Amino acid sequence: MAALDALVAAEYIHWDDKSDTSNIVILEGWEREGERPKVDHKLLGTSTIGLNIKGGTCHA
């Protein structure tokens, strides 16, 4: 319930009648731009060219 209360406080959901979770109204279903994790794509490498994936293992 604490997680749902946090979503209410952050205004992601509206939940007046807390007798059942079917009463939840979703106001926002995505991350807000300012809350998105910052990712350095240079460190991750955004290209998959030349990679072979077999049996769950990545071979470069």
N, C-alpha and C positions, 0 to 999 in steps of 0.2 A: 504494500500500500504506500510505502514511503516514496517509491519511484513514481507512482501515479500522482501523488501529491506534489512531487517536484515538477512534473509536467504541467499540472494545473498552475503552480506558482510561476512557471516560465511562460505560461499562456500558449502552450502547444496543444492542450486539450481543455475542454469545458466539461465539468462533471458535477452538476448540482445535486442530482439524486444519486447518492453514493450507495444505494441499496443493492445495486447490481452494475457490473462493468458494461453491460449492454447499453447503459445510459450515457456512456462517454461519447462526446462529440469531438472529433479531431479538427483542430483549427489550422495546424501546420503539420505536414507530414514529411518534412525534410529539414536538414540542418540549415540554420541561418548562416549567411555569408561570413559574419564575424566569428562564428563558432567553429568553422571548418578547420581541421588540422592543417598546419602548414607543412607542405611536402617539398623537399628539394629534389626536383626531377633529375638533376644532374647526378646526384648520388645514387638514385635508384636505377637510372637507365630506363628510358621510356621505350626503347626499341626492342622488339623480340625477333628481329631479323637474324637468321643464322642459329637459332636455338632449336634443338630437337628434344622433344619431351616424350619419353618412353617409360611406361610403368610408374608414372608419378615422379620420375627423377629428371631433372633438367640437365642436359648436356650441351655446353656451349661449343 
